[in-house]
């Protein structure tokens, strides 16, 4: 499969056939409800103008407000975001949460921007999508390249148009109404799922040697929780290299 969306569609159709949901529902769920592309032009710290492309794909809201992260990464493109938005719809349905699926992001390498440039870029993006997000419509969250600070900027910029409403995003700082444990949640879930798989296969976590690829928010917290469960972390890697 040559693209992320093709892979998602392939496995969705396989699952749909197994579940016997019918071609009518397949047709509804294969295409997103809305695709938005935003041109974000900002002034850089050197006073030059730079333009970045942002996306918000809203896949489905049949079960409730759409939900999904925002990632800042140089590989963000419509195909990737479409695929991830559809997967959010399916994930929330599988665990019976009253949400639909969405996803978004900006094609940018956040490591190459200053703190103030990232803030201007985030606010410019929200200027372009503020009217299609909200607590009862679509709720963004942190993803690759974004964090609680990014969500704080979103809350503030959104409030300029719609009044103070911190429920517009999750993953924001605690002082703005964020949830304790949110930062560690994905890594914790990974450790819990790993432990469950090992139990099903009669493998003891204690002393198990573990290699972790990716050591950002998810990988670092996963390492901590796996270690707490008795695993031995023998190697880690990220975009800059690896340590054994």
C-alpha positions in Angstrom: 0.0 0.0 0.0 1.5 3.3 -1.2 -0.2 5.7 1.3 -1.4 5.9 4.8 -5.0 6.3 3.7 -4.8 3.3 1.4 -3.7 1.2 4.3 -6.4 2.5 6.6 -9.1 1.9 3.9 -7.8 -1.6 3.3 -8.1 -2.7 6.9 -11.4 -0.9 7.4 -12.9 -2.8 4.5 -11.6 -6.1 5.9 -13.1 -5.3 9.3 -16.4 -4.1 7.8 -16.7 -7.4 5.9 -16.0 -9.4 9.1 -18.6 -7.3 11.0 -21.1 -7.4 8.2 -22.0 -3.7 8.5 -23.0 -3.4 4.8 -21.8 -1.3 1.9 -24.1 1.7 2.8 -22.3 2.2 6.1 -19.0 1.5 4.6 -19.6 4.3 2.1 -20.5 6.8 4.8 -17.4 5.9 6.9 -14.8 5.8 4.2 -14.8 9.6 3.4 -14.2 12.4 5.9 -17.0 14.8 6.8 -14.8 17.9 6.2 -11.3 18.7 5.1 -9.8 22.1 5.9 -6.5 23.5 4.6 -5.2 26.7 6.2 -2.3 28.9 5.0 -0.5 30.2 8.0 1.7 33.2 7.2 3.7 34.6 10.2 6.4 37.1 10.8 9.6 35.3 11.8 12.0 36.7 14.5 14.2 38.1 11.7 11.1 40.1 10.5 10.8 38.0 7.3 7.5 36.4 6.4 7.1 32.6 6.2 4.2 30.5 5.2 3.2 27.1 6.6 0.3 24.8 5.6 -2.1 23.5 8.3 -4.8 20.9 8.1 -7.9 19.8 10.1 -9.6 16.7 8.9 -13.0 16.0 10.6 -13.9 12.4 9.8 -17.2 11.6 11.6 -19.4 13.0 14.4 -22.1 10.4 14.5 -21.3 9.3 18.0 -20.5 12.8 19.4 -18.1 15.7 19.1 -15.0 14.9 17.0 -11.7 14.4 18.9 -8.1 14.1 17.8 -4.6 15.5 18.1 -2.7 18.3 16.4 0.8 17.4 15.3 3.6 19.8 14.2 5.9 17.8 11.9 7.6 18.2 8.5 5.8 15.1 7.2 2.3 16.3 7.9 0.2 16.1 4.7 -3.5 15.6 3.8 -3.0 11.8 3.3 -1.5 11.2 6.7 -4.0 13.4 8.5 -7.0 11.8 6.7 -5.8 8.4 7.8 -5.3 9.4 11.4 -8.7 11.1 11.5 -10.4 8.0 10.4 -8.5 5.9 12.9 -9.7 8.3 15.7 -13.3 7.6 14.7 -12.7 3.8 14.9 -10.7 4.0 18.1 -13.3 6.0 20.1 -16.0 3.6 18.8 -14.1 0.5 19.8 -13.7 1.6 23.4 -17.3 3.1 23.4 -16.4 6.7 24.0 -19.0 9.3 22.9 -16.7 10.9 20.4 -16.1 11.0 16.7 -12.8 11.3 15.0 -10.6 14.2 13.7 -7.0 15.0 13.3 -4.9 18.0 12.3 -1.5 19.4 12.1 0.9 21.9 10.4 3.7 21.0 8.0 6.6 22.4 10.0 9.7 21.3 11.9 9.1 22.8 15.3 12.7 22.3 16.3 13.6 25.0 13.7 11.3 27.6 15.2 11.7 29.7 18.3 9.2 29.7 21.1 7.7 33.0 19.9 7.5 31.8 16.3 5.7 28.6 17.4 3.3 30.8 19.3 2.5 33.0 16.3 2.2 29.9 14.1 -0.3 28.2 16.5 -2.4 31.4 16.8 -2.4 31.9 13.1 -3.6 28.3 12.6 -6.5 28.8 15.1 -7.4 32.0 13.3 -8.1 29.8 10.4 -10.0 27.0 12.1 -11.6 28.6 15.2 -15.1 28.4 13.7 -15.0 24.6 13.1 -13.7 23.6 16.5 -15.3 23.7 20.0 -16.4 21.6 22.9 -19.5 20.4 21.2 -18.0 20.2 17.7 -14.3 19.2 17.5 -11.8 19.0 20.4 -8.1 19.1 19.5 -5.4 17.6 21.7 -1.5 17.4 21.8 0.3 15.1 19.4 3.7 14.8 17.9 5.5 18.2 18.2 2.9 19.8 20.3 2.4 20.0 24.1 0.5 21.6 26.9 1.9 25.0 26.0 0.6 24.7 22.5 -2.9 23.9 23.9 -2.7 26.9 26.2 -2.1 29.2 23.1 -5.1 27.5 21.4 -7.3 28.2 24.4 -6.3 31.8 24.5 -6.6 32.4 20.7 -10.0 30.6 20.6 -11.3 32.7 23.5 -10.7 35.9 21.5 -13.5 34.8 19.1 -15.8 32.7 21.4 -15.1 33.8 25.0 -13.3 31.9 27.7 -13.8 28.2 27.1 -10.9 25.9 28.1 -12.9 22.8 27.1 -12.0 23.6 23.4 -8.9 21.4 23.9 -7.6 18.6 26.1 -4.0 18.3 27.2 -3.8 21.9 28.4 -1.9 23.0 31.6 -3.5 22.2 35.0 -3.8 25.8 35.8 -6.1 26.2 32.7 -8.3 23.3 33.7 -6.1 20.4 32.4 -6.4 16.9 33.8 -3.8 15.4 36.2 -1.9 12.5 34.5 -2.7 13.6 31.0 1.0 14.1 30.0 1.8 10.5 31.1 -1.4 8.9 29.9 -0.3 7.5 26.5 3.0 6.1 27.9 1.0 4.6 30.8 -1.5 3.0 28.4 1.4 1.5 26.3 2.9 -0.1 29.5 -0.5 -1.4 30.5 -1.2 -2.9 27.1 2.3 -4.4 26.9 1.8 -6.0 30.3 -1.6 -7.4 29.2 -0.1 -9.0 26.1 2.7 -10.6 28.1 0.2 -12.0 30.6 -1.8 -13.6 27.7 1.4 -15.2 26.4 2.6 -16.3 29.9 5.7 -14.0 29.8 6.9 -12.5 33.0 7.6 -8.7 32.9 10.1 -8.9 35.7 13.6 -8.7 34.2 12.3 -8.5 30.6 14.8 -6.7 28.3 13.1 -3.8 26.5 14.2 -1.6 23.6 12.3 1.7 23.1 12.3 3.4 19.7 11.3 7.1 20.1 12.0 8.8 23.4 9.7 11.8 23.4 6.7 12.2 25.6 5.3 8.7 25.0 8.5 6.7 24.9 10.0 8.3 28.0 6.9 7.8 30.1 6.5 4.2 28.8 10.1 3.5 29.8 9.4 4.7 33.3 6.2 2.6 33.7 7.8 -0.5 32.2 10.7 -0.1 34.5 8.3 0.3 37.5 6.8 -3.1 36.4 10.1 -4.8 36.5 11.4 -4.5 32.9 15.0 -3.7 32.2 15.4 -0.9 29.6 18.5 -1.8 27.6 18.4 0.6 24.7 16.6 3.8 23.6 16.6 5.9 20.4 15.2 9.1 19.0 15.8 11.2 15.9 19.3 12.1 17.1 20.7 8.6 17.7 20.5 5.6 20.0 22.0 4.4 23.3 22.5 0.8 24.3 
